[in-house]
């Protein structure tokens, strides 16, 4: 689980759900490919948007 993305208990639940969905849809995926699939599903499920330090410092 990527600690830079999954930070709260709710995030952990979403990460586990994304892993389960990835296993269902891509049973042959392993290693890095599996991780990329899980991350893509997780981001879609949580409407993930990375936070930029520059934007928050300048109020943009």
N, C-alpha and C positions, 0 to 999 in steps of 0.2 A: 504494500500500500504506500503510495507516494505521500510522504508527510508534508511536502510543500503544497499539496492540493487538498488532501483529506485532513481536515483540522478539527471537525466537531463530531459528536456522536452521530448526528444525522448524516454527515458526509460518509462516515464509516458504513452506515446502513446502505446508503446509495452505492458505495463501492462494492459491497458484497452482492447487492442486487445486479450490478453491472457485470460482475464476474459470473454470476449464475446465468445471466442472459447470454453472455459470450460463450459459455460452455454449451448452451442449448443450440445456438445458431452456428457456432464454429467448433464442432467437437474435435476436429483434427488440429486446431491451432495450438502451438506450444511456444514456450520461451518468449522471446521478444515480440513475436507476432501476436501472441495471446495478450501480452501486456498492452500493446498498442490498440488492440480491439477493445479491451476493457476500458482503457482511458478514453477512447472515442465515445463509447456508450455512456460512460460516467459523465462526460462533459455534456452530452446531449440531455441526459436525465436531469442534471442539476443546472442547466443553462449557465455553465461555467464561463466566467470572464476573468482573465488574469488581471491582477492589480498592478499598476505601474506606480513606482515611487515618485517619478517626476510629476505625474498628473496630480497626485494627492498633495505634493509640496507646493505646487503653484495654483492649486484650486481650479484647474482646467477640467 
